[in-house]
C-alpha cells in the first residue's frame, strides 16, 4: 500500500528539539516530556520555554528532574491523528537506553490497536530525530511504502552521528554522570568534554581545553566526512556563538543546516552553552 503525506503522520517527542515540525509539516506532531522544578511538572517546550528554563536552571540550587510522557499522552495524540484520517503513524523517539519515552509510546500504540502505529527507537537524541522525520517526510511526498520506510530507518541507525560539547561540567556532575573530583579538576583546567551518542547511549568522545578548540573539533569531525554527509543539523542551548558556529560548518554542509534550540529536558543534563551537530553519512 502506498503511503503519502495525506495518509501518513509522524509523531516525535519534544527531545527532538524540532519545535516547528507541525508548522513545517501538517502531518507531524510533538508529544512533550516533562521537566520538574521542586516536583512541579512542566511540559517541555510548552509550559516552559528554553530561555526561561535556562534562567531558572542557573539560579536553582538543585537540578530539576525529568520524566517521559505517559502512555495516555501518546494515546491522545494517536487517537487525534487516527480520527483525522491518517492510516499509518510513524512514532520516532529518543533512545530507549536514555529514557522510558519509547516504552510509553509502545504501550499507547498497543492500546490504540489496529496496527496503525509503528514505534521506532531511533537510538539517538535531539535534532537527529528531526532529521529522520524529515527524511521520511521526503519519501512520503513522493509516495512510498512501509517497507521502504523501514529500510530508511534501518540505514539511519548505522549512518547517524551526534556529537556535542558543553560549556560546563556542572550539570553532568549534578546529574551523577561524572564524579565531584573529576568535575572540579576538569573545571579548574577549563576542559570542555566532547560527548557522543553511540549505540543509543551517551559516551565521552574526548576533551578540549577551550571552547574555541571544542567547536573546532566538532567542525573537524564533520569535515572528516566531507562529501559523504546527507543532512546536517546544529542544536544549541542558548548559545550566543551559534551563528558563528553554523558559518564554520557551511562549507561542509550538503544543503540547508537545520538549527534548533535544545529544550529543558535535554538541557537539564547539559546546561546552558551546550552545542552540537547531528548528521547522517552515506554508506
Buried (B, 14 or more C-beta within 10 A) or exposed (E): EEBBBEBBBBBBBBBBBBBEBEEEBEBBBBBBBBBBBEEEBBBBBBBBBBEEBBEBBEEEEEBBBBBBBBBEBBBBBBBEBBEEEBBBBBBBBBBBEBBBBBBBBBBBBEBBEEEBBBBBBBBBBBBBBBBBBBBBBEBBEEEBEBEBBEEBBEBBBEBBBBBBBBBBBBBBBBBEBBEEEBBEEBEEEEBBBBBBBBEBEBEEBBBBEEBEEBBBBBBEBBBEBEEEBBBBBBBBBBBEBBEEBBEBBEEBBBEEBBBBBBBBBBBBBBBBBBBBBBBBBEE
